[in-house]
Amino acid sequence: MTAVVPARTSAELIGAEEPVLAHNYHPLPVVVARAEGAWVEDVEGRRYLDMLAGYSALNFGHRHPALVEAAHRQLDRLTLTSRAFHNDRLAEFAERLAALTGLDMVLPMNTGAEAVESGIKVARKWAYDVKGVPADRATIVVAADNFHGRTTTIVSFSTDEVARSGFGPFTPGFRVVPYNDLAALEAAVDETTAAVLIEPVQGEAGVIVPDDGYLTGVRELTRRAGCLFVADEIQSGLGRTGRTLAVEHESVVPDVVLLGKALGGGIVPVSAVVARREVLEVLRPGEHGSTFGGNPLAAAVGTAVVELLETGEFQRRAAELGGILREGLESLVGKGVVGFRSRGLWAGVDVDPALGTGREVSERLMREGILVKDTHGSTIRLAPPLTVTAEELQSALHTVEKVLARQA
Ligand SMILES: Cc1ncc(COP(=O)(O)O)c(C=O)c1O
């Protein structure tokens, strides 16, 4: 017999979390119970337009039918083998993902941070085995205001004190230079440099889009210096900016691309290091691994995600809807918005600090049925599912206008 669980209200559920959940997040006070496409519904049946999309993990919306079907089909057949054995889904996933990105080999992992960690390990190994850097001397150059995840090594090169403080001692071997500054990058690269690791658009920093020519400059500089260009496309990739990868805006092909978030279709965590053969070939059995990485369920969902992207439809939608987003935001400048940056269907919007913090604005929008999240200070991020309609997007922008006008 199924036990009958008494329904609890949103307020009760939020209260119940307090004593038992680690306080490493500060969620908006909304308790989501179901979702479809660009919409979520709370415990009381209130509907909200999801303008965050799981930090781009839900690029295809909630429960995209093709992805749910792929998951169901796989759940009925085989879910986990570990990499101790082969499974019949992994080869196709790797082949199609490599082809989609224009690279050669795939290292499957689970979360974004794991892909970054794996990328760092691979770059170091490449530096020792191929480039000939003396043992334990490899360095990796990264950008200030980066966000690459939360592990101890990754926070070692974060410039965000909240992310770092209290978690030392830190992993050595990283040099931090300002983002979007080729001269500083050039000065930091030397014969010990294994890689330059950057986000092609800095997401958590507030959707910071570098100047035209920066990514081309990074490509040329790393090639000249004989080190790897590692692009963290975990948030910027897989359609979000109007291209499969954000580096495509400058027709640049990095040596290594890190993917995550949307690769799991909003269903399971799937991440990957995708790279040139010469780079990923440095790994030998036993040197790196993951029990869940490349499991058949992840591979089935990941393949279905790649299949959606192969059509080009989502990239086109992101580009077209991105035009509407940009136009809408331009019309709000001076009306509560002091500035914004956008690329494709992704924007960092700086709200006039006099109108409230990003958090306060997010709460006001929530009360009007729009879910967004602040990044820093008075900046909010807009990143709806790529399946959102033009009308839904326009209506969300109208709500933003209304909410800001009310505070002015
Ligand atoms: C660019 C980038 N890299 C890495 C990560 C870490 O991904 P995860 O939270 O899946 O570990 C994130 C998450 O926001 C990200 O935006």
Ligand as a Chemical Component Dictionary entry (heavy atoms), coordinates in Angstrom:
data_LIG
# 
_chem_comp.id                   LIG 
_chem_comp.type                 NON-POLYMER 
_chem_comp.pdbx_formal_charge   0 
_chem_comp.three_letter_code    LIG 
# 
loop_
_chem_comp_atom.comp_id 
_chem_comp_atom.atom_id 
_chem_comp_atom.alt_atom_id 
_chem_comp_atom.type_symbol 
_chem_comp_atom.charge 
_chem_comp_atom.model_Cartn_x 
_chem_comp_atom.model_Cartn_y 
_chem_comp_atom.model_Cartn_z 
_chem_comp_atom.pdbx_ordinal 
LIG C1 C1 C 0 31.249 28.177 -16.330 1  
LIG C2 C2 C 0 30.951 27.165 -15.273 2  
LIG N1 N1 N 0 31.832 26.190 -15.027 3  
LIG C3 C3 C 0 31.599 25.251 -14.098 4  
LIG C4 C4 C 0 30.450 25.262 -13.327 5  
LIG C5 C5 C 0 30.225 24.212 -12.274 6  
LIG O1 O1 O 0 29.227 23.329 -12.643 7  
LIG P1 P1 P 0 28.529 22.390 -11.536 8  
LIG O2 O2 O 0 27.709 23.270 -10.670 9  
LIG O3 O3 O 0 27.710 21.408 -12.342 10 
LIG O4 O4 O 0 29.646 21.713 -10.789 11 
LIG C6 C6 C 0 29.518 26.283 -13.541 12 
LIG C7 C7 C 0 28.289 26.357 -12.727 13 
LIG O5 O5 O 0 27.613 27.342 -12.637 14 
LIG C8 C8 C 0 29.768 27.256 -14.536 15 
LIG O6 O6 O 0 28.910 28.256 -14.771 16 
# 
loop_
_chem_comp_bond.comp_id 
_chem_comp_bond.atom_id_1 
_chem_comp_bond.atom_id_2 
_chem_comp_bond.value_order 
_chem_comp_bond.pdbx_ordinal 
LIG C1 C2 SING 1  
LIG C2 N1 SING 2  
LIG C2 C8 DOUB 3  
LIG N1 C3 DOUB 4  
LIG C3 C4 SING 5  
LIG C4 C5 SING 6  
LIG C4 C6 DOUB 7  
LIG C5 O1 SING 8  
LIG O1 P1 SING 9  
LIG P1 O2 DOUB 10 
LIG P1 O3 SING 11 
LIG P1 O4 SING 12 
LIG C6 C7 SING 13 
LIG C6 C8 SING 14 
LIG C7 O5 DOUB 15 
LIG C8 O6 SING 16 
# 
